[in-house]
Amino acid sequence: MDRVVRIGSGSGWWGDRIEPAALSAQHGQLDYLCFETMAEATVSAAQVRKRRDPSFAGYDTYLDDRMGAVLPHCMAHGTRIISNQGWINPAGAAKRTVQLLAQLGLHGVKVAAVSGSLITDRVLEITDTILENGKPTKTLADSMISAEAYMGAEPIVAALEQGAHIVLTGRVADPSLFVAPLAFEFGWSSLDHAAIGAASGIGHLLECGAQVTGGYFSDPGFKDVPRPWDLGFPIAQVRADGTAVIGKLPQTGGQVSVQTVKEQLLYEVHDPANYLTPDVVVDFMNTQIEQVGPDRVKVSGICGKPRPATLKVSIGCIEGFIGEDMFFYAGPGALERAQLAKQVLENRFEIVGLQAEDLRIDFLGLNAIHGQATPRNLPAPYEVAVRVAARTRTREQALKVGREVDGMAVSGIAHTGKRVPHQERVREVIGVWSSLVPREHVQAKIEYWVS
């Protein structure tokens, strides 16, 4: 029998929209719904917050909202959920999910937590070199706050084999969230690099949510997308031969086309012939992409090579602070006033002894994006927002940015528009460095609870 597994993407990052996932759960006839909620700095940011606020639970701050929106539909349709919403506390996320299930009257649901990716306590002993600069990882000892290895699909498969209906993980490579259900359903060995390569490629297409259905794609007049305010999240119909049809719910906005699929296929891929993941080295070079219907694209030909002997490790370090604020001018002469305000601030920062490793004073709408590459002699803008930011080693130095910007309210230039300074204007800088660790040094731990 030509079996098909239907997998939906529930999110492409922590702050993604929730409504499209709920629609897919309700109407998508899904076998699996997978949520990707982590960026490179997510775990480090969570560790920073935990240091400041011991009451922080350590898992996705939108866990309740996401689960509340999809659990009733997923349980009604037999849809399994896989997600890395566990962040630095997968067990806490699993326990909270069990509570939510019980509150909804959904009992007997097995929830698994996959941990083991956090290796902060031993990373400096089991890694050697920082990939970005070639220095020893031990040079990060004084600033390091977290280290996490990118685990693969195997522990998720193990949890599914034990009957877990919901699997919550810490740091797992994005495609691995989608590889696991396919390997489980089709009985693929973790060492079958041809099959796992195809699964990882499909997972890569789904991992960023709406980016393959028209999100981050619209460019009016060049790449128009229907109803971009109502983008549907992608759903893949996957067969055992490693082919997939990418689509979305018909009543939603957005589009699935050869072009949207191609853009996502190459997104963040350093080498299309050798895309490294914990599960396999994906080879996209012979990929075939074919429009087979409205908002339906068939993908085939993705292959793989044997998986690496090492796993990537992200090491989060505190690297100072950023002080940032903004003020505004409008009307004739707005740019001239902004230019004078920049000169005033540069001199006042010298007066107060601002010790900044980097200082930027940009004019939003004019040169804040392209900086020195901004064309000269542009038409004068009618209004200008002046953004001031400095990177410093200490919080005390970073605070000087807001203090001097506050002074512009009455000791500045005519017609200065100033925000009331109730918002946080200083934040810690989290630097993310990379290294490699032998995969045998990272062991997954799986725990189970039943609602």
Residue pairs with C-beta under 8 A, 6 or more apart in sequence:
2 239
2 240
3 185
3 186
3 239
3 240
4 237
4 238
4 239
5 31
5 32
5 181
5 182
5 185
5 186
5 237
5 238
5 239
6 28
6 29
6 30
6 31
6 32
6 235
6 236
6 237
6 238
7 30
7 31
7 32
7 33
7 34
7 178
7 181
7 182
7 202
7 206
7 235
7 236
7 238
8 21
8 24
8 25
8 28
8 30
8 32
8 33
8 34
8 206
8 233
8 234
8 235
8 236
9 21
9 24
9 33
9 34
9 35
9 36
9 206
9 207
9 208
9 209
9 233
9 234
9 235
10 21
10 24
10 25
10 33
10 34
10 35
10 66
10 70
10 81
10 83
10 209
10 233
11 17
11 18
11 21
11 35
11 36
11 37
11 66
11 209
11 233
12 36
12 207
12 208
12 209
12 210
12 211
12 215
13 36
13 37
13 38
13 39
13 208
13 209
14 37
14 38
14 39
14 42
14 60
14 61
14 62
15 62
16 37
16 209
16 210
17 210
18 62
18 65
18 66
18 69
19 69
20 209
20 210
20 231
20 232
20 233
20 252
21 33
21 35
21 66
21 69
21 70
21 233
22 69
22 70
22 73
23 232
23 233
23 249
23 252
24 30
24 33
24 232
24 233
24 235
24 249
25 33
25 69
25 70
25 73
25 74
25 77
25 79
26 73
27 249
27 251
28 235
28 249
29 77
30 74
30 77
30 79
30 235
31 78
31 79
31 80
31 181
31 185
32 79
32 80
32 81
32 82
32 178
32 181
33 70
33 74
33 79
33 80
33 81
33 82
34 81
34 82
34 83
34 177
34 178
34 181
34 206
35 66
35 81
35 82
35 83
35 84
35 85
35 177
36 83
36 84
36 174
36 177
36 207
36 208
36 209
37 60
37 62
37 83
37 84
37 85
37 87
38 84
38 87
38 171
38 174
40 314
40 432
41 316
41 430
41 432
42 87
43 87
43 88
43 118
43 146
43 148
43 170
43 171
43 314
43 316
44 145
44 146
44 314
44 316
44 317
44 430
44 432
45 316
45 430
46 56
46 58
46 87
46 88
47 88
47 145
47 146
47 316
48 145
48 318
48 428
48 430
49 56
50 56
50 58
50 88
51 145
57 89
57 92
57 93
57 96
58 87
58 88
58 89
58 92
59 85
59 86
59 87
59 88
59 89
59 90
59 92
59 93
59 96
59 168
60 66
60 83
60 85
60 86
60 87
60 93
62 85
63 85
63 93
63 96
63 97
64 96
64 100
66 83
66 85
67 97
67 100
68 100
70 81
71 100
71 101
71 104
71 106
72 104
72 106
73 79
74 80
74 81
75 101
75 104
75 106
75 109
75 165
80 160
80 164
80 165
80 166
80 167
80 181
81 165
81 166
81 167
82 156
82 166
82 167
82 169
82 177
82 178
82 180
82 181
83 166
83 167
83 168
83 169
83 177
84 168
84 169
84 170
84 171
84 172
84 177
85 93
85 168
86 92
86 93
86 94
86 113
86 114
86 115
86 168
86 169
86 170
87 93
87 170
88 118
88 146
88 170
90 113
90 114
90 115
90 168
90 169
90 170
91 113
91 115
91 447
93 113
93 168
94 111
94 112
94 113
94 166
94 168
94 447
94 449
95 449
97 111
97 166
97 168
98 109
98 111
98 449
98 450
98 451
101 107
101 109
101 111
101 451
102 451
106 451
107 451
108 450
108 451
109 165
109 166
109 450
109 451
110 162
110 163
110 164
110 165
110 166
110 448
110 449
110 450
111 164
111 165
111 166
111 167
111 168
111 448
111 449
111 450
111 451
112 159
112 162
112 164
112 166
112 167
112 168
112 446
112 447
112 448
113 167
113 168
113 169
113 446
113 447
113 448
113 449
114 151
114 155
114 156
114 159
114 167
114 168
114 169
114 170
114 172
114 444
114 445
114 446
115 169
115 170
115 444
115 445
115 447
116 151
116 155
116 170
116 442
116 443
116 444
116 445
117 148
117 149
117 150
117 151
117 169
117 170
117 171
117 172
117 442
118 146
118 147
118 148
118 170
118 171
119 126
119 147
119 148
119 149
119 313
119 437
119 441
119 442
120 144
120 145
120 146
120 147
120 148
122 441
123 137
123 144
123 147
123 313
123 315
123 435
123 437
124 137
124 138
124 140
124 141
124 144
126 437
126 438
126 441
127 137
127 313
127 435
127 436
127 437
128 136
128 137
128 435
129 135
129 136
129 137
129 435
129 436
130 136
130 137
130 139
130 140
130 315
130 433
130 434
130 435
131 433
131 434
131 435
131 436
132 433
132 434
137 315
137 433
137 435
140 315
140 317
140 433
143 317
143 318
143 319
143 431
144 315
144 316
144 317
145 316
145 317
145 318
145 430
146 315
146 316
147 313
147 314
147 315
147 316
148 170
148 171
148 313
148 314
149 171
149 311
149 312
149 313
149 437
149 442
150 171
150 172
150 173
150 278
150 311
150 312
150 313
150 314
151 169
151 170
151 171
151 172
151 173
151 176
151 278
151 311
151 442
151 444
152 172
152 173
152 176
152 179
152 190
152 277
152 278
152 279
152 307
152 311
153 172
153 176
153 177
153 179
153 180
153 183
153 190
153 196
153 278
153 279
154 180
154 190
154 279
154 444
155 169
155 444
155 446
156 167
156 169
156 172
156 176
156 177
156 180
156 181
157 180
157 183
157 184
157 190
158 444
158 446
159 167
159 446
159 448
160 167
160 180
160 181
160 184
161 184
162 446
162 448
164 448
167 180
169 177
171 314
173 277
173 278
173 279
174 203
174 204
174 207
174 208
175 199
175 200
175 201
175 202
175 203
175 204
175 207
175 277
175 279
175 282
176 200
176 203
176 277
176 278
176 279
177 203
177 207
178 199
178 200
178 202
178 203
178 206
178 207
178 236
179 196
179 199
179 200
179 203
179 279
182 188
182 199
182 202
182 238
183 189
183 190
183 195
183 196
183 199
186 195
186 240
188 195
188 196
188 199
189 195
190 196
190 279
191 306
191 307
193 280
193 281
193 304
193 305
193 306
193 307
194 242
194 303
194 304
195 242
195 304
196 279
196 280
196 304
196 307
197 242
197 280
197 281
197 282
197 283
197 302
197 303
197 304
197 305
198 242
198 243
198 302
198 303
198 304
199 238
199 242
199 279
200 275
200 277
200 279
200 280
200 282
200 302
200 304
201 265
201 275
201 282
201 284
201 287
201 299
201 302
202 236
202 238
202 242
202 244
202 299
202 302
204 264
204 265
204 267
204 269
204 275
204 282
205 212
205 234
205 236
205 244
205 246
205 261
205 264
205 265
205 299
206 212
206 234
206 236
206 246
208 215
208 264
208 267
209 215
209 233
209 234
210 216
210 231
210 232
210 233
210 234
210 254
211 217
211 260
211 263
211 264
211 267
212 234
212 246
212 256
212 260
212 261
212 264
213 231
213 232
213 233
213 234
213 248
213 252
213 254
213 255
213 256
213 260
213 295
214 225
214 226
214 228
214 231
214 253
214 254
214 255
214 256
214 260
215 228
215 231
215 254
217 223
217 225
217 259
217 260
217 263
218 224
218 225
218 228
223 259
225 231
225 253
225 254
225 255
226 253
226 254
226 255
227 252
227 253
227 254
228 253
228 254
229 253
230 252
230 253
230 254
231 252
231 253
231 254
232 248
232 249
232 251
232 252
232 253
232 254
233 248
234 246
234 247
234 248
234 256
235 246
235 247
235 248
235 249
236 244
236 245
236 246
236 247
237 244
237 245
237 247
238 244
241 300
242 300
242 302
243 298
243 299
243 300
244 298
244 299
244 300
245 292
245 296
245 297
245 298
245 299
246 256
246 261
246 296
246 297
246 298
246 299
247 256
247 293
247 295
247 296
247 297
248 254
248 256
248 295
250 295
254 295
255 295
256 295
256 296
256 297
257 291
257 295
257 297
258 289
258 290
258 291
258 297
260 297
261 289
261 297
261 299
262 289
265 284
265 287
265 289
265 299
266 272
266 284
269 275
269 284
270 276
272 283
272 284
272 285
273 283
273 284
273 285
274 281
274 282
274 283
274 305
275 281
275 282
275 283
275 284
276 308
276 312
277 307
278 307
278 308
278 311
278 312
278 439
279 307
280 304
280 305
280 306
280 307
281 304
281 305
281 306
281 307
281 308
282 302
282 303
282 304
283 302
283 303
283 304
283 305
284 302
286 301
286 302
286 303
287 299
287 300
287 301
287 302
288 298
288 299
288 300
288 301
289 297
289 298
289 299
290 297
290 298
290 300
291 297
291 298
292 298
308 439
309 438
309 439
310 436
310 437
310 438
310 439
311 436
311 437
311 438
311 439
311 442
312 434
312 435
312 436
313 434
313 435
313 436
313 437
314 432
314 433
314 434
315 432
315 433
315 434
315 435
316 430
316 431
316 432
317 430
317 431
317 432
317 433
318 428
318 429
318 430
318 431
319 429
319 430
319 431
320 357
320 391
320 392
320 393
320 394
320 398
320 428
320 429
321 391
321 392
321 393
321 394
321 395
321 397
321 398
321 426
321 427
321 428
321 429
322 389
322 390
322 391
322 392
322 398
322 426
322 427
322 429
323 389
323 390
323 392
323 397
323 398
323 399
323 400
323 401
323 402
323 425
323 426
324 387
324 388
324 389
324 390
324 401
324 425
324 426
324 427
325 387
325 388
325 401
325 402
325 405
325 406
325 419
325 421
325 425
326 364
326 385
326 386
326 387
326 388
326 405
326 419
327 341
327 385
327 386
327 405
327 408
327 412
327 416
327 417
327 418
327 419
328 383
328 384
328 385
328 386
328 416
328 417
328 418
329 335
329 337
329 338
329 341
329 383
329 384
329 386
329 413
329 415
329 416
329 417
330 382
330 383
330 384
330 415
330 417
331 382
331 383
331 415
334 380
334 381
334 382
334 383
334 384
335 363
335 366
335 380
335 381
335 384
337 384
337 413
337 414
337 415
337 416
338 363
338 384
338 386
340 413
341 386
341 408
341 412
341 413
341 416
342 361
342 386
344 408
344 412
344 413
345 361
345 388
345 404
345 405
345 408
346 361
348 404
348 407
349 356
349 359
349 390
349 400
349 404
352 400
352 403
352 404
354 390
354 392
354 397
354 400
354 401
354 404
355 392
355 393
355 394
355 397
356 390
356 391
356 392
356 397
357 391
357 392
357 393
358 390
358 391
359 389
359 390
359 391
360 387
360 388
360 389
360 390
361 386
361 387
361 388
362 368
362 371
362 386
362 387
362 389
363 381
363 384
363 385
363 386
363 387
364 384
364 385
364 386
364 387
365 381
365 383
365 384
365 385
366 374
366 378
366 381
366 384
367 374
368 387
388 401
388 404
388 405
389 401
390 397
390 398
390 400
390 401
391 398
391 429
392 398
395 426
398 426
399 425
399 426
401 425
401 426
402 421
402 425
402 426
405 418
406 418
406 421
408 416
408 418
409 416
409 418
